[in-house]
Amino acid sequence: MKKFIMPDFTHCNINVSATLAEFLGAPNANATLPLLKNELAKGYKNVVFICFDGMGVHPLSVNLEETDYLRANIKDTLTSTFPSTTTCATTSLTTNRLPLEHGWFGWSVYFDKIKRNVNIFLDTDSWTDEKLNVEGLSPLGVFPYYFDRESADCEYEINTLFPTFIQVARPERNTKWNFDTAAFFAHIKRICGKEGKQFVYAYNNEPDHSMHENGVNCPATREMLKDISRRLEKLVKETPDTLFIITADHGMTDIEDYVYLYQDEKLYGMLEIYPYLEPRAIAFRVKNAKKDEFEKYFTQKYGEDFILYKSDELVKRGLFGNVGDKAELLGDYIAIGTYTHKQAVISPTNMLFKGHHTSLTEEMLVPLILVGNK
């Protein structure tokens, strides 16, 4: 069986943020990237950091030619966080905190005070989709964005660019955009045209949204990535004295089949609560008297598609970073999806995706794209 790709928190997408935090004079305790530091030292008027959701090395390699602008300007390959998912990775990207520090490990997290699993971006019950009032209940770490902690003598004006559904702590610094790719690039060009030095953090929810629906290796994804590549090339040419730093929160892989865990009454009968976290990185809280039986049963029935680990073993191995106090959120066990590329369906409300991520396979690799128009 092919080996898992482990997160490397000295060569990870979070280290882009660590390098930029140091550049802006913000506090930083994480490793920096020498390649990026050398480029920043050239003194660009504008520094633009773009995260394209899901735009990992695998989607780029199967959909673009080596001569296409995005692929041609890949300067390095980094790992994502684990789980390799938006909830975890974008939180690390914006706060410059390790997963074990912030606790935003996955789409669904267990809230002990209400004994429920919560879809933390939506504040809904992960089994029923019921809207919940979780104010004051969150076990998650809440940290400011690293670029909102820039030093007082920072030369750069800080700007953010987020889709309309994202709430920000500093709305005066933010530009909202509404899922229009042309508008996204136009906003970046406008900000870079302002007087003085400008720093931009821009988040785009594509191509992740489309790849979930259509898959990775397909005409729709191919055309979207080619369009992004063409638009980026045009923007770079039209925006002088600007460094563009582009990466992804995670990659994506095509889903080959589905495993309907929630229909397994024997399995769920051993649990304190239904599973949570992510469809290819599944967390389990198991009744104490059932742990030995659970391990044997799960491995025998699902071991080809998911490898079962004790959560504390993964913590000790550093898969969530080596600093932080949020390990209790990970439950007793985590089942990690293998290269059979199957999605677990852990509740009746789960969607069946054609493309997904969150495991330790090819979705762990993301590009570091650097383009400087000096």
SULDADA-V485409 format. One line per field, one symbol per residue. phi: phi as a letter, one per 20 degrees, with the letter a starting at -180 (. if undefined). A space follows every 10 residues. Layout:
# SULDADA-V485409
phi: ???
This chain:
# SULDADA-V485409
phi: .fffeefded bcffffffff fffemegbcd fddggfgfff ffmffccddd defnefffgf feddffefgf ffdfeaddee fcfebggfff fffedlcfgf eemefagdcf dffdlbecff fdlcffedmf fdedfndfee fdcffffedf ffeffdfecc ccfffeecfc ffeddecdmd fffgffffff ffeffnfcdc dcdcfdeggf fgedneebgf fgffffffff ffgffffecf lcdddcbcfa ebcfeeacde ffeefffffe dfbgfbnbfc beecddggfd ffffgfffff ecffdbeecf fffffffnfd odcpcdfffe meccddfeff lddfddbfef eeeecbbned efffeceddc cddd
